[in-house]
């Protein structure tokens, strides 16, 4: 029997968060589309790593209830991973709308997502950020993908200028880490119903439990206030632009095992030099602010790995965002593209 083979954008990459399996299934053509949840990039990260389209709508655009009122202080929202903008638009139109009593509210759509992609958007002011939002450099493949997308947008008639949003990005991510630890602890305690976490959960989840135990109710509310302040800062930053263009990731897809849950230092796992935040410093901003953001699979590096670019719009401007994504898809189609096959017996790190 022939040795099994795999797609490196799926096999080699980190799962990309809680929706990594969904992304792998769509990229492998097992299913045409899949649901994902995005509390810190878990739709956009696997979309970028697997050469898919993934859009996180505006906060409260899709219902959370009746099972839950919110996820992670309103930062988590559902979405879809697909191979085309059209498929995402159809799925969002079928599912959008708040459930009764929802604690957050999204401005109503105009004609809907499918209607929005029927024609290109008006010519837009695009801000290009090819560093992290704090000004640190990113991998050349990721910065290059953002610049390539900027050139395409200029060719389409949009105005592109360098831009970096001024906001408390470091304070935001520290608040996010605290809120997520508390949410993780709540979920684990409910699921275990008194059983010992050491027997049931992985080390990094035990670390989240331990970190949550150091936080008071006042600490949690202070973290929420910092997130809300960040949303106002980002809204002010977007007064100058219609769309923010950036990489999705600071690096190409990571090798399997790099972010294994085998360590108990939860804060270092998230924020340390080799942690998730330096690897993925772009997505969480828009979970905190509630703005819509999409990963668009426009670029591939020399190894054949997909490199996504992120487009983000002001709060409530989902239709502008998805219309622009569709315009890019029509100008540079991607659905036919697949990474080259990689022998699964190859050693880790082999291209």
JOVENLIN-V630748 format. One line per field, one symbol per residue. ss: DSSP state (H for helix, E for strand, - for the rest). psi: psi as a letter, one per 20 degrees, with the letter a starting at -180 (. if undefined). A space follows every 50 residues. Layout:
BEGIN
ss->???
psi->???
END
This chain:
BEGIN
ss->----EEEHHHH-E------HHHHHHHH-----EEEEEE-----HHHHHHH --EEEE-----E--------------EEEEEE--HHHHHHHHHHHE---- ------------HHHH--------EEEEE----------HHHHHHHHHHH HHHHH---EEEE------HHHHHHHHHHHHHHHHHHHHHHHH----HHH- --HHHHHHHHHHH---HHHHHHHHHHHHHHHHHHHHHHHH--EEEEE--- ----E----------HHHHHH----HHHH----HHHHHH---EEEEEEEE -----EEEEEEEE----HHHHHHHHHHHHHH---------EEE------- -
psi->pqqqqrphigghqqikaijhhgghhghjkgqhqqqqqoikjjghghgghj krppporqpjhqqhrihqhrplkjhpqraqpriqhggggghghiiqpqqp jpirpppqreirgghhjiqqrrpqopppojarijjqqrqhhgghhghghg gghghijqppqqpppormgghghhggggghgghggggggghhliqphhih qrghhhhgggghiiprhhgghhgghhghhghhghghhihirhppprrgqi rrpqqpihkqkjqingghhgirhjahghhmjhghhiggijqqqqppmhqp ahijpqoqqppqrqpilhhgghhgghghghhmqihipqqqqppiiqqpip .
END
